[in-house]
Amino acid sequence: MIPGRFITLEGIEGAGKSTQARLVAQWLRSAGFTVHSTREPGGTALAERLRRVVLERGEEDILPVTETLLMFAARAQHVAHLIRPALQRGEWVVCDRFTDATRAYQGGGRGVDAALIDSLAGAVQAGVQPDCTLLLDLPAAIGLARAHARSGGSADRFEAETLAFFERVRESYLAIARGDPRRVRLIDASAAVQTVQARIEVVLGELVHEARASR
Ligand code: Z5A
């Protein structure tokens, strides 16, 4: 059996992760793999409820540390009930965002202590790590323009953030990629959908080749 792989997609608002995550899953299925398409925060019934809590614009301010804990609460459910069991069965998991998003948004964007994030990640993931992360990178202004065109003014808590916030998030993502270039593959996401897709398929080809060789 070819061992399953855990692939995550990351990037700022409007980078096109969801579009490319669908294409990645399609590509892998047509290559014959069993694939779970999932997302964070979310992926289980409780985690999807927590997603609504962190995205909605309520009257009470959510503290950065609270936001971090909610992300990891959702992640704990997701890892235990979906991601780990699928990987143990030798299946592939394609996940729209994972812990790099916490490092970039709560760490880089909101200033939450990196040591706290590391410690929560260790406890919640207990050894589950992405094999490959596709970081879709583009200038924050382009990403925000795409996202605003799509949402048409009904912004969630994150979409309502400033350009400076998303620039900090982008810088954090780029720092993560510099620190772990084997896992994190930087993809220029400012091009057309099909061009970005072709760039990603090169990486997927390498990953499948490596998975088959490791049988
Ligand atoms: N968050 C966090 O803070 N901490 C965490 O630990 C986690 C998450 C896990 C929800 O995530 C929020 O949670 C997120 C960070 C935070 N908020 N923000 N920002 P989400 O991933 O669901 O939210 P999102 O970033 O808004 O994702 P999205 O809706 O999937 O947007 P996207 O990744 O950019 O995907 P898209 O829908 O494919 O593309 C957006 C639009 O651009 C859409 O109209 C597309 O048709 C268009 N698009 C896509 N690709 C292209 C190209 N190549 N050219 C032109 N237009 C394009």
Residues whose N, C-alpha, C, O or C-beta is under 5 A from the ligand:
A	BS01	Z5A	I12 E13 G14 A15 G16 K17 S18 T19 E40 P41 M71 D96 R97 F98 A101 T102 Y105 R146 R150 F158 A189 A191 A192 V193
